[in-house]
Amino acid sequence: MAHSHWPTCMISKAMTTGHTGDWAQIPSGRFLMGSDSGQDDERPVHEVLVDAFECAVFPVTQTRYARFLAATGHDTPREWPTEITVADLPVTGVSWLDAEAYCQWRTSEGDPMRLPTEAEWEYAARGGLAGARYPWGNEIPVWVPASGRGALPGPWPVTLGEPNGFGLIGIGANIHEWCADWYAADYYAHSPVCNPTGPPTGRRRASRGGAWRHAITVSRCAQRSRIDPSFRYTDYGFRVVRSKQ
């Protein structure tokens, strides 16, 4: 339930959490974004208020991305399969520009969606667990391949694992997920409280989550990363969100 002392930016009504089909209902709420024990760009820890939105339960898969490629003729991702796509593997090797183009195509087809802001991503990843290191608590879950330690030969299926408190599968692990924001290391020092969207300009776009090819495949909820929006790395994919009307 929304609190009367929240700022007026909290215009969306809180909803019951959980998911139906492809979408998880993320309620409006407030949380402490960042970490005092992480990297410098995770400080200062600051309160953020986020409106309700819908978040995809899974990252975008190869099969769904293939439909976008067939419909638009968009350039294929890095190391794209030449014969068959796998329905339950995440699309990888996509740039921020590719992910944005996918969202624009889906929106033009009548299904409005977009990339999450960093604030929305971290809030959704925390799943209502205040201060937890990971989306499922303070320890890496036993279902994470190789206990989350040691690079793997490739991404695992998006359906693997248990949901976090908001019903999201795999968030924080497996692949880096693009966010909408431009990245700035000092953004938290002057970030607005209500629905922050990142700095107006920049050189790199923000991303979140772990990656299958890293020595540690699961990232903390507060951990930030960033690369050039045109780069296509084989451990980069994306998850989409929808604004509540």
Secondary structure by P-SEA (a helix, b strand, c coil): ccccccccccccccccccccccbbbbccccccccccccccccccbbbbbbcbbbbbcccccaaaaaaaaaaccccccccccccccccccccccccaaaaaaaaaaaaaacbbbbbbcaaaaaaaaaccccccccccccccccccccccccccccccccccccccccccccccccbbbbcccccccccccccccccccccccccbbbbbbbbcccccccccccbbbbcccccccccccbbbbbbcc
